[in-house]
Amino acid sequence: MAGKKISFIDKLAHRRAMRRWARAARNASDLPMDELRATRNSARLLRSHLDRLVHKADERLALPVIGSTSFARPHNADWAWRPELWRGSLATPGMSSVETKSMLGSEITLFHDCALSELTLRQLRNTREEDLAPYGLRMDVFRFDGSFLSLVVDLPHEAVEGMRKTHLIGMNAIVEMEKPLEIFARLNIRHGPNTEQIVRELPLNEKEVSVEFDLAYSKLNEKRVDRAWMDIIFEGPEMNQVTLRDVTFSRRPRAAL
């Protein structure tokens, strides 16, 4: 029962169990084979329960809180968002030898043209005090024989609902890498049969980066906007590890021209 205190009898039973397993560990070298096999099976079952407990406890006790949507955003933003990968635990937290068009969660897709994939993606738990996002994404790239590598983030419908050419779309990210590489962000907005694209380069010398996309200079047909996504493009990623500790997006009206 939630909130129930541990009784004296429970504490006594716990101490006895601890002594029993300590004794079993000491005597493991001398146990008969059939008894050793049974003890090992019991220990493995117990460990599976303990591992689940420790995993859940680490998630709940570590900073920041899972599901957090807290992050800095423009004071006049009419939309702000952190994708699910950086917000909560995914059912499949990682993959190796990642094929092109593989999805991690329901919003992130990896694209590349490698003949042989030597890429890994893994969701990791952020535990640093300065982190606001509960989770991050780590990408390891070993040999890379392709010409492009990008992560595509599908923006939700709220991002394009009411979108106008007077809007600025902002992207903020916390990026760590083993060695410098060029990273570009390309905003794609589909309006009718056309797709508007705006590209910005992320600063190489900063961990916390911010870029904005000014729609005033686009040819956006406001009445036909129906979808938007962001390409995060990595140039020359071979033999590198890139960690995106956080990625967030926002939309705000620009000042009058």
Phi, psi and omega in degrees: 000134182299133177085356181286133180283151178285125183281167178299320181294321177297318179296320180295316179296323179296316180297320178296319179295320178298317179295321180297315182287328175296319178293320179296322179294320180294324186266003186302328182290339186249357183289146171300153188299319181293322178290322178296319180296317179294320180294319178298317180298319178295319181295320179295320178296316179297318182297324180298320177292319181293321179298319178295319179298312181297320180298313180294320180295318179299319180297316185283328186271338182284157175265149351275176183291134179299138180089002184297134174246017182280123173194160180292136180215155179302142185296334182255019181294136176259000175200138177210147191200141170243124181299158186300327183299325180269358187253325185206168184290134178270152178296322175245102189280352182192169178202154178238165185046052190291123177280157178298149182070015175285140181252138172247103191081198184256002186234348186244128179231136177261133176237138174201172178234033179290140173288322178230115184281124171237052182241143172231145174237139180210130171282134180233155181274124174281127181234000180288146183297329182279350181284135174261330179280135178297326185229162175228177179233127177247131178239122175255128179240123178259239177292136183227110182254015181263179180252348178208152177213125181213148169256130181251125178253116177282121179278144182288168182300329180300334181292327184257348179293119181076016181293136180230163177291350177272006182267151167249130176258124182251146174229128176241141181212151171247115189240132172237143179212152179290320178217155185300141171209158180278133177233131179241149173244128180238115177276128179242127179233118180270126177226107185066224181279354186254157176230120177274136181231133177229130185246138173226144176266135177280136179301134183281333189265014181229139175282319179262111186244151180218129176228152179232148181242114184269113183281353182296332183262010178266174176254037186295131172267099188301329185283347187241010180292128181225350182199149176214148175209160181241127172265126171255110192253130182249122181261127178061056187274001188302140178053055181215155173238124181241129178241122174261098182291331180200147172218124179225160182226155177208164178222135180213154176287139179277162175292152182298139178289000000 
